[in-house]
Amino acid sequence: MTLLQQIINGIVLGHAYALVAIGWTLLLGVARLVNFGHGQMYMLGSFVTWWAVAKAGVPYALALPIAMLVGGLFGLVMQRIMLKATLEQNLVSIMIMTLGFGYVLHGGASLVFGSTGQILETALSTRDISLGDLWLTWQDAAIVVAAIVVFISLRWILEGSRVGRLVRMVAEDPKLAMLAGINVRWVYYGVFAFEGAAVAFAAGMVAPRTPILTSMGFDEVIMTFVVVVLGGIGSVTGSYLAGVALGLFTALFGALVSPAYTTAAAFLVLIAVLVLRPGGLSAGPAAGAH
């Protein structure tokens, strides 16, 4: 496999990483919270998309919004349970609850869908785009386009709409936002629902590229964590750049060294970047001095 083919694979993988991370990025940026159940919500979105297409006979284009609806509802339920801890910014309790929520989702998915892996095929995943010796599937191209559209749309919403202004005010100071008359609870509900819907959409887009397993959430949450931290906490642009960079690094490292050590190598890169630039890729040159 040529170097250029690996670069193409890395670009696709990087956009997949970025798409999976976008919900967690907003959650960290607004609520200053870490959801360690994010990977299991990704796993659930993959299985719901597969079930809708393979078992219910729903067209793939309709299966995606179904998965997003299920993911959004799980996000709302999750926030309802954690609302008091969220408002109190009790980070330890929230970390424990989200971790427990992830294990509950994992166990529930094992009971409902079984431990056998599933394969999701779509009209996009079975058709190739050939460019001489280089190739990618239409599903790969759709992932890249979807990631770019989602990031541009979210950036516009956060910076150019009333909803975005409310979200930024809550992110800056939730208590002050509450005094200003903003319903902080509903903002938190909206952010958690968005996270659930966004990760379910990402799962539905990426699922045709990989086997769907109940254990896949644990690997996803690790790589998502690397993307979010590497990009800078809460930075939409930073997460996109970090996702693409991590995808290229993973593809090239796996091809030139060994795919068995890509996760360890990714964490070494994360540590090195944070030593040189503690604020992540989105930080300014002098971020380490502040």
Stockholm file with secondary structure:
# STOCKHOLM 1.0

chainA/1-290         MTLLQQIINGIVLGHAYALVAIGWTLLLGVARLVNFGHGQMYMLGSFVTWWAVAKAGVPYALALPIAMLVGGLFGLVMQRIMLKATLEQNLVSIMIMTLGFGYVLHGGASLVFGSTGQILETALSTRDISLGDLWLTWQDAAIVVAAIVVFISLRWILEGSRVGRLVRMVAEDPKLAMLAGINVRWVYYGVFAFEGAAVAFAAGMVAPRTPILTSMGFDEVIMTFVVVVLGGIGSVTGSYLAGVALGLFTALFGALVSPAYTTAAAFLVLIAVLVLRPGGLSAGPAAGAH
#=GR chainA/1-290 SS CCHHHHHHHHHHHHHHHHHHHHHHHHHHHHHCCCCTTHHHHHHHHHHHHHIIIIISCCCHHHHHHHHHHHHHHHHHHHHHHHHHHHHTTCHHHHHHHHHHHHHHHHHHHHHHHCSSCBCCCCTTTTCEEEETTEEEEHHHHHHHHHHHHHHHHHHHHHHHSHHHHHHHHHHHCHHHHHHTTCCHHHHHHHHHHHHHHHHHHHHHHHGGGSCBCTTHHHHHHHHHHHHHHHHCTTCHHHHHHHHHHHHHHHHHHHHHTCGGGHHHHHHHHHHHHHHHCTTCTTSCTTGGGC
#=GC SS_cons         CCHHHHHHHHHHHHHHHHHHHHHHHHHHHHHCCCCTTHHHHHHHHHHHHHIIIIISCCCHHHHHHHHHHHHHHHHHHHHHHHHHHHHTTCHHHHHHHHHHHHHHHHHHHHHHHCSSCBCCCCTTTTCEEEETTEEEEHHHHHHHHHHHHHHHHHHHHHHHSHHHHHHHHHHHCHHHHHHTTCCHHHHHHHHHHHHHHHHHHHHHHHGGGSCBCTTHHHHHHHHHHHHHHHHCTTCHHHHHHHHHHHHHHHHHHHHHTCGGGHHHHHHHHHHHHHHHCTTCTTSCTTGGGC
//
